[in-house]
Amino acid sequence: MTEAETALGYEQARDELIEVVRKLEAGGTSLEDSLALWERGEELAKVCRHWLEGARARLDSALAARDAADGEE
């Protein structure tokens, strides 16, 4: 993932992805433009996935720490 892609926040990437999907679903674009939109959508989906995986890892870590603390009592 490029530095520019990771600089996007989750919400920004998600909102842009929604716009890309809307444009693709609306149709009326050339094949070249549609392919460019598709590629951008794939990049944005990767950014979103990266953020969600990071959030999942943080949540799992917090839950594991809580469980370990509960086990010490």
N, CA, C and O of each residue as an XYZ file, in Angstrom:
292
protein
N       0.855     -1.169      0.000
C       0.000      0.000      0.000
C       0.902      1.233      0.000
O       1.885      1.295      0.738
N       0.560      2.197     -0.824
C       1.393      3.393     -0.932
C       1.155      4.321      0.247
O       0.161      4.201      0.964
N       2.089      5.255      0.435
C       1.958      6.222      1.527
C       0.709      7.071      1.350
O       0.037      7.403      2.327
N       0.393      7.426      0.100
C      -0.802      8.239     -0.167
C      -2.066      7.482      0.225
O      -3.006      8.067      0.764
N      -2.083      6.178     -0.047
C      -3.257      5.376      0.303
C      -3.424      5.263      1.813
O      -4.540      5.347      2.325
N      -2.320      5.072      2.524
C      -2.429      4.929      3.974
C      -2.703      6.272      4.637
O      -3.138      6.315      5.788
N      -2.454      7.371      3.922
C      -2.756      8.692      4.475
C      -4.265      8.945      4.513
O      -4.739      9.787      5.276
N      -5.014      8.213      3.686
C      -6.470      8.346      3.699
C      -7.021      7.738      4.975
O      -6.638      6.633      5.361
N      -7.898      8.441      5.613
C      -8.591      7.873      6.758
C      -9.666      6.910      6.282
O     -10.048      6.918      5.112
N     -10.146      6.087      7.191
C     -11.169      5.108      6.821
C     -12.400      5.780      6.234
O     -12.884      5.383      5.174
N     -12.904      6.792      6.919
C     -14.142      7.432      6.469
C     -13.967      8.092      5.105
O     -14.866      8.035      4.266
N     -12.819      8.714      4.883
C     -12.558      9.355      3.595
C     -12.496      8.305      2.479
O     -13.083      8.494      1.414
N     -11.798      7.220      2.723
C     -11.698      6.151      1.720
C     -13.067      5.530      1.467
O     -13.425      5.264      0.320
N     -13.830      5.299      2.526
C     -15.164      4.715      2.377
C     -16.068      5.630      1.564
O     -16.773      5.170      0.666
N     -16.052      6.918      1.872
C     -16.913      7.853      1.147
C     -16.534      7.938     -0.330
O     -17.405      7.994     -1.199
N     -15.225      7.946     -0.610
C     -14.800      7.973     -2.014
C     -15.186      6.672     -2.713
O     -15.577      6.686     -3.880
N     -15.076      5.556     -2.007
C     -15.462      4.268     -2.582
C     -16.953      4.250     -2.915
O     -17.352      3.736     -3.960
N     -17.759      4.801     -2.044
C     -19.203      4.880     -2.303
C     -19.459      5.681     -3.575
O     -20.303      5.308     -4.390
N     -18.738      6.770     -3.742
C     -18.896      7.605     -4.935
C     -18.456      6.858     -6.193
O     -19.103      6.967     -7.235
N     -17.371      6.107     -6.105
C     -16.905      5.310     -7.248
C     -17.965      4.290     -7.640
O     -18.272      4.139     -8.823
N     -18.518      3.598     -6.670
C     -19.552      2.596     -6.945
C     -20.784      3.254     -7.575
O     -21.375      2.717     -8.512
N     -21.159      4.411     -7.053
C     -22.309      5.128     -7.612
C     -22.076      5.456     -9.085
O     -22.969      5.273     -9.913
N     -20.885      5.936     -9.409
C     -20.567      6.276    -10.799
C     -20.585      5.036    -11.689
O     -21.096      5.079    -12.808
N     -20.033      3.944    -11.197
C     -20.024      2.712    -11.985
C     -21.439      2.187    -12.219
O     -21.776      1.749    -13.319
N     -22.263      2.237    -11.171
C     -23.637      1.751    -11.298
C     -24.470      2.636    -12.217
O     -25.387      2.150    -12.878
N     -24.161      3.931    -12.266
C     -24.912      4.854    -13.108
C     -24.631      4.599    -14.588
O     -25.467      4.884    -15.446
N     -23.459      4.065    -14.874
C     -23.110      3.792    -16.260
C     -22.837      5.073    -17.029
O     -22.677      6.149    -16.452
N     -22.788      4.928    -18.350
C     -22.585      6.083    -19.203
C     -21.143      6.528    -19.319
O     -20.870      7.556    -19.940
N     -20.207      5.785    -18.738
C     -18.799      6.145    -18.861
C     -18.146      5.252    -19.895
O     -18.623      4.152    -20.176
N     -17.055      5.731    -20.455
C     -16.321      4.943    -21.441
C     -15.693      3.727    -20.760
O     -15.598      3.668    -19.535
N     -15.276      2.782    -21.555
C     -14.623      1.594    -21.013
C     -13.370      1.995    -20.241
O     -13.115      1.491    -19.148
N     -12.593      2.904    -20.820
C     -11.360      3.346    -20.154
C     -11.662      4.007    -18.805
O     -10.985      3.737    -17.812
N     -12.680      4.872    -18.774
C     -13.060      5.528    -17.521
C     -13.599      4.515    -16.513
O     -13.312      4.608    -15.320
N     -14.370      3.564    -16.988
C     -14.900      2.528    -16.098
C     -13.784      1.701    -15.491
O     -13.823      1.374    -14.305
N     -12.782      1.360    -16.303
C     -11.641      0.599    -15.779
C     -10.868      1.402    -14.749
O     -10.440      0.862    -13.729
N     -10.686      2.697    -15.013
C      -9.985      3.557    -14.049
C     -10.772      3.645    -12.743
O     -10.187      3.600    -11.661
N     -12.081      3.769    -12.842
C     -12.916      3.797    -11.637
C     -12.816      2.481    -10.884
O     -12.699      2.475     -9.659
N     -12.861      1.369    -11.602
C     -12.759      0.051    -10.979
C     -11.433     -0.079    -10.224
O     -11.402     -0.533     -9.080
N     -10.342      0.324    -10.879
C      -9.037      0.236    -10.238
C      -8.975      1.113     -8.989
O      -8.429      0.700     -7.966
N      -9.526      2.310     -9.070
C      -9.552      3.190     -7.899
C     -10.381      2.562     -6.787
O     -10.007      2.617     -5.616
N     -11.500      1.970     -7.158
C     -12.339      1.292     -6.172
C     -11.602      0.168     -5.468
O     -11.737     -0.006     -4.257
N     -10.821     -0.596     -6.223
C     -10.038     -1.682     -5.623
C      -9.016     -1.116     -4.632
O      -8.828     -1.670     -3.549
N      -8.357     -0.013     -5.005
C      -7.397      0.623     -4.104
C      -8.079      1.106     -2.827
O      -7.569      0.910     -1.724
N      -9.234      1.736     -2.994
C      -9.958      2.247     -1.829
C     -10.448      1.118     -0.934
O     -10.416      1.238      0.290
N     -10.899      0.028     -1.531
C     -11.336     -1.123     -0.744
C     -10.170     -1.685      0.062
O     -10.347     -2.121      1.200
N      -8.976     -1.674     -0.533
C      -7.787     -2.154      0.170
C      -7.473     -1.257      1.367
O      -7.109     -1.745      2.437
N      -7.614      0.049      1.182
C      -7.385      0.992      2.283
C      -8.387      0.728      3.410
O      -8.014      0.663      4.582
N      -9.650      0.578      3.047
C     -10.682      0.301      4.059
C     -10.390     -0.997      4.794
O     -10.501     -1.066      6.018
N     -10.016     -2.025      4.041
C      -9.694     -3.322      4.646
C      -8.520     -3.177      5.624
O      -8.534     -3.758      6.709
N      -7.516     -2.405      5.234
C      -6.348     -2.168      6.090
C      -6.784     -1.537      7.418
O      -6.373     -1.988      8.487
N      -7.616     -0.494      7.346
C      -8.099      0.172      8.564
C      -8.922     -0.776      9.426
O      -8.764     -0.808     10.646
N      -9.798     -1.544      8.792
C     -10.653     -2.462      9.557
C      -9.840     -3.576     10.205
O     -10.125     -3.974     11.335
N      -8.828     -4.081      9.500
C      -7.973     -5.110     10.092
C      -7.192     -4.551     11.286
O      -7.004     -5.238     12.290
N      -6.740     -3.305     11.167
C      -6.047     -2.664     12.279
C      -6.966     -2.477     13.476
O      -6.567     -2.695     14.621
N      -8.199     -2.071     13.199
C      -9.174     -1.899     14.278
C      -9.468     -3.241     14.947
O      -9.589     -3.320     16.170
N      -9.583     -4.294     14.137
C      -9.838     -5.636     14.680
C      -8.680     -6.080     15.570
O      -8.900     -6.646     16.641
N      -7.460     -5.826     15.134
C      -6.286     -6.214     15.919
C      -6.251     -5.466     17.250
O      -5.935     -6.050     18.287
N      -6.577     -4.172     17.220
C      -6.604     -3.391     18.464
C      -7.684     -3.902     19.407
O      -7.464     -3.997     20.615
N      -8.840     -4.230     18.863
C      -9.931     -4.755     19.677
C      -9.554     -6.102     20.279
O      -9.774     -6.345     21.466
N      -8.982     -6.978     19.451
C      -8.566     -8.289     19.948
C      -7.529     -8.147     21.058
O      -7.567     -8.880     22.046
N      -6.598     -7.197     20.893
C      -5.572     -6.974     21.903
C      -6.184     -6.470     23.205
O      -5.810     -6.918     24.289
N      -7.113     -5.550     23.094
C      -7.766     -5.014     24.289
C      -8.571     -6.096     25.001
O      -8.568     -6.169     26.230
N      -9.256     -6.931     24.235
C     -10.037     -8.015     24.842
C      -9.125     -9.046     25.506
O      -9.445     -9.561     26.578
N      -7.995     -9.346     24.875
C      -7.048    -10.301     25.454
C      -6.464     -9.744     26.751
O      -6.307    -10.476     27.728
N      -6.145     -8.453     26.760
C      -5.608     -7.828     27.975
C      -6.653     -7.857     29.087
O      -6.325     -8.117     30.244
N      -7.904     -7.590     28.736
C      -8.970     -7.623     29.739
C      -9.142     -9.028     30.289
O      -9.291     -9.217     31.496
N      -9.122    -10.016     29.398
C      -9.274    -11.399     29.844
C      -8.120    -11.831     30.741
O      -8.310    -12.557     31.717
N      -6.910    -11.367     30.391
C      -5.742    -11.714     31.216
C      -5.878    -11.058     32.589
O      -5.560    -11.673     33.607
N      -6.347     -9.818     32.618
C      -6.532     -9.134     33.906
C      -7.617     -9.804     34.731
O      -7.499     -9.902     35.953
N      -8.670    -10.265     34.074
C      -9.752    -10.966     34.786
C      -9.254    -12.288     35.362
O      -9.704    -12.718     36.423
N      -8.330    -12.924     34.662
C      -7.790    -14.207     35.119
C      -6.878    -14.060     36.320
O      -6.660    -15.024     37.053
N      -6.337    -12.863     36.533
C      -5.436    -12.632     37.658
C      -6.193    -12.421     38.964
O      -5.619    -12.528     40.048
N      -7.454    -12.128     38.855
C      -8.228    -11.848     40.073
C      -8.622    -13.088     40.799
O      -9.275    -13.013     41.840
